[in-house]
Amino acid sequence: MEQFNWKEFYEHQVGFYTKEVEFYDRQIESLTRQLDRRRKEDRETTEYVWNRGVLTEIEMEIWGDGKYESVETHKILLERRKYYLNRKRDRNKLENYKRHLAEM
């Protein structure tokens, strides 16, 4: 029976999690650009509604506080939050494997 090579395993894991963190960085950057565009569209829509004239009660509930967020904007925020959490988890794993590799 062959003995398991822990050093090789840790090196492979460090490489894998390094690539994962880089991937999450790119995804977060892309989603942030999308979010900027969506927020700009939301602001323009809010300005359009406010410039139309007097708002009804229902319109005031939606647009009144000036913090309107479209469904698409909300989805992007949730997806970006997911990538932030995944990146944090993978950074912790990466540091853990680097520590194990340094102890060898």
ABEGO torsion letter per residue (X at the ends): XBBBBAAAAAAAAAAAAAAAAAAAAAAAAAAAAAAAAAAAAAAAAAAAAAAAEBBBAAAAAAAAAGABBBAAAAAAAAAAAAAAAAAAAAAAAAAAAAAAAAAX
